Amino acid sequence: MPEIPNPNDPFDAVRRWLLRKIQAEVERKVRDTVNDSMRAVESMFADMVEPLVPDVGSCDLSTSPFEITLDEMLTEFSSDILKAGRWHNIDARAIAGVIAWEYEENKRGRWSDYLQYPLGRAWDIFTQDPDLPGEGIGWGSIHTERARLLHPTATNLGLQCLRLGAASAIEMIGAIMGKASKDYFTLSGGIWIDNAPPILALFFNTGDELLKKSAAKRRLDPCKPGQMVELGASQNGMATWIKDNLGRFAKFSTHPTPPKTCYASVTVK
């Protein structure tokens, strides 16, 4: 269950910070154990098959969730997150929030990366550029279909590497959110969601179908200056969690520039 901040408890923020630190340390030990086991199996497998099959290559995992924690990633790559937010003109708190939610709340998906990555490499030995097993992988757990839209010429293994590397994954998350905000603005006739992290997270998590339905339902006819539109985040776990924990990512606020044409701002319920 996601942990909801308690504004009436003066020690709530400290308690939740300590809990995250303890969880991170436990997960670090588990991760190190799993990584050691993966390397041992890979080494044994390589010794067995090296005379028979070519090396298919591997990803640089030094900035992947296999090797660094969430706190390390958000600290070491804070400038990349801010840069992606500014470049795509979105509030970068959305990028940081999505990365944190996938890491902390979608543990089943995160731990599946340990299966997806070695299976993908093994698959590559026997087939040319295979359709790799699994869906989302890496920071933000970007799905293969979306990753390919951003990098249409990349191999499947290359797409894995891009999503596992911190800097490249951050840019991809920003690009997906930037496109979603532009599409929503166009389809809705002027509703501007660039500065609403929970809504950016909602469409990042759910995809184009919900975005199109929402934009059509709320389309402005016509757009009126100063108009406000209420959008809901409660139907989506990621969006709700980011809304409840937005203060945690305050240092990533980038204040996107509003459109020069008529637009409506949003409030998030």
C-alpha angles and dihedrals in degrees: 000000000000114000113243117210115244110217091189094061111078091199096047096100092049092047093051091046091053091047091053091049092051092046091049092052093049091047090048090058092046091046093050090051092050092046091051090051092048092051092048092051092045091050093049091046092049092051090052100046105026094097090050108040137035124252107261094198131241142232127265098250098181093108097032127109085258091069111024134041127239092256091051091049095049090047101043094041100036091115090053091052092049091046092051091049093051094043093052092036095237132124103269091212084081091059094048091044094052092049091049094046094050091048099044105027104029096056094149090058093045096051090047086068087074088063099037097053101052091039089053092053092046090048090054091061093065103031136041111251094335129203097259121226120255133028122244120028138171130008109357090007092250112195120239095243092057093043091054092054088060095042107026096168097048120109118242091254088049090054089054091053092049092053095044095050112084100222096044093044091051091053091048092051090049091049093050091050093044091054091046092053092049093047092049092049092051098042094044095048095245113340107148115210100163093107096044108088096184091055093045088051091048094058092039088057099040104034137216101320096066091040092056093046092049094047093049092048093052100034112151114237096204118359112236122199113252094018119153125209125193116221125185127229098175094094092067128060096211094048093047092049092050091048090052094045101037094118090063090067098045093125090064095059109127104175101225119222114256120235119271090224126069113297143164122228122222136231118202120225 
